[in-house]
Amino acid sequence: MRKSAQRVHRSWNMSRIRGKNTGPEIFVRQILHRNGYRFRVHDKRLPGKPDIVLKRNRTIILVHGCFWHHHSACKRATIPRTNRQFWIKKIAGNVERDTHLRRQLSRLGWRVITLWQCELRDVNRVERRLLRALKSAPRQDSANGPGDVLKDAVPGPGRTTEAAPRL
Ligand SMILES: [Zn+2]
């Protein structure tokens, strides 16, 4: 397959948005850190390796790029003009998978909050929304709720849980 320089460059840009640990996601982690929330990232034990898992709040935060996850009515949710069929199929597949995962996670007793890349332009607003949502979530101090797949997952030293940095 031949790729023009332009296409290579574009797919590089897109991979930055699609991949793990992208800007928007780090941004959300910073909000959580500075408000004292503990969380895991990309937890492999849950369906779809969700971006951010707040076990105590039984809440999962998905940070979605508007292009890859096709944020409805968002101007970033475009379909590229070249290879149109490929992109339609690809993005429709992503959307379908997202819907399925959200359903699966909520069946397991998690509340799922989806944050979109474009929403993160307004830090204060996202922060307010997030904190409000987390405060209203039932806090689980003992992790023995029904369907709690993480009940043995008490974070120990050297595990994937991130310690809040001193800011
Ligand atoms: Zn958007």
Residues whose N, C-alpha, C, O or C-beta is under 5 A from the ligand:
A	BS01	ZN	C66 H71 C74 R76 W116 C118
